[in-house]
Amino acid sequence: MSKDVLKFVRPSLHGLKPYIPGKPIAEVQKEFGLTEVVKLASNENPIGPSKHAQQAIQAALGDLHRYPDGGQLELKHELAKFYNISEDMIIVGNGSDEVITLFCTTFLEPGDEIIVPSPTFSEYMFGSTLMAGKTVEVPLREGFAYDLADFAKAITDRTRMIFLCVPNNPTGTYIKHAELESFLQNISPDILVVLDEAYNEYVESEDCAQGLEFLRKGYNVAVMRTFSKLYALAALRIGYTMAKPEVIGFVNRVREPFNVNHLAQVGAIAALHDKEHTESSRRVNSQGKRVLYEGFTKLGLRYIPTEANFILVNAGVDSMQLFQSLLKEGVIVRAGSFFGLPSWIRVSIGLPEENERLLQALAVSLQELKATV
Ligand SMILES: Cc1ncc(COP(=O)(O)O)c(C=O)c1O
């Protein structure tokens, strides 16, 4: 096929851009001849995977000739016990990314609408574009605060799903539980409200919305969680969603039979129960957050208080230039231009020494960039 390929590609996909992931450490090492590179670009858990998960994966290596459990029975059993819900309320995917796509595949016909905050995680729009759906973006307010009245106004008779990312990526801002409850009370139960809680386990504010409570009360919500963040298994690709059995039952029909590999399933079960690992992950994040807040303040930078494991910072310079300059210093961050925020960067909270490296590199890069303006 030549450039005429566009004749064969579905028109609704013509504008689709490939996802640009955070730059890998090895690539930066090679490109800049560096040995020590700190990656704070993809909101990964800096303390590394749980030892128990690693042992469970080692022990499972001899089973690699077998297909994984296509029903993910043991993992669903453990998750159901963990949350005190029934197993038919859970679907497991090859990362939450896959589950987002599965929900869009299941519920969207061409022209159907989803509502998302702006800025937010790009996969909701990706899923709706795949299905020739329309993504209605609702800008967040001053300080990237949610105002659910704006979302209510965006509802039309084509709205099928509302994706609310809590805490929101890339802003770290959240929705108050009471505000979400009155929103849910006032919208049609035919609209599925998807709460992407990828960073829920890091939340410190007690008034943050908890999707599971709404699911238990019978609202039409789906609660997305992942093993990629607090549970530190991003490389294995495993996430899950909890919703009413009838919702899960349909999404399950769209799922491929062996979508989650065996090592991911056994690793996830072990990680779920490794309290020491999850508690130290939360502690490192909470302490790192405070150190970075202080460091940004000293550098005169405005940041958005976060409930997650990353912070959005207004660097006051072009984010792509700053991104490039930080790479030379051996620090990988996420440029805000990916989210339509050209003077902001998003940084993941790292280990104490990584946070220190980031603050030092920022001081150097900002001085250089401001001197050249
Ligand atoms: C808000 C949000 N949801 C979902 C995901 C994807 O999670 P997973 O690694 O399980 O696909 C991410 C990853 O960064 C995210 O930020």
PDBQT file of the ligand as one rigid body, heavy atoms in Angstrom, charges set to zero:
ROOT
HETATM    1  C1  LIG A 401      -4.913   7.629  35.016  1.00  0.00    +0.000 C 
HETATM    2  C2  LIG A 401      -4.292   6.402  34.462  1.00  0.00    +0.000 A 
HETATM    3  N1  LIG A 401      -5.070   5.354  34.164  1.00  0.00    +0.000 NA
HETATM    4  C3  LIG A 401      -4.565   4.227  33.670  1.00  0.00    +0.000 A 
HETATM    5  C4  LIG A 401      -3.210   4.111  33.435  1.00  0.00    +0.000 A 
HETATM    6  C5  LIG A 401      -2.691   2.872  32.799  1.00  0.00    +0.000 C 
HETATM    7  O1  LIG A 401      -2.446   1.901  33.717  1.00  0.00    +0.000 OA
HETATM    8  P1  LIG A 401      -1.914   0.481  33.254  1.00  0.00    +0.000 P 
HETATM    9  O2  LIG A 401      -0.440   0.501  33.404  1.00  0.00    +0.000 OA
HETATM   10  O3  LIG A 401      -2.611  -0.461  34.191  1.00  0.00    +0.000 OA
HETATM   11  O4  LIG A 401      -2.331   0.265  31.827  1.00  0.00    +0.000 OA
HETATM   12  C6  LIG A 401      -2.348   5.163  33.732  1.00  0.00    +0.000 A 
HETATM   13  C7  LIG A 401      -0.920   5.043  33.476  1.00  0.00    +0.000 C 
HETATM   14  O5  LIG A 401      -0.132   5.931  33.581  1.00  0.00    +0.000 OA
HETATM   15  C8  LIG A 401      -2.911   6.345  34.249  1.00  0.00    +0.000 A 
HETATM   16  O6  LIG A 401      -2.155   7.412  34.532  1.00  0.00    +0.000 OA
ENDROOT
TORSDOF 0
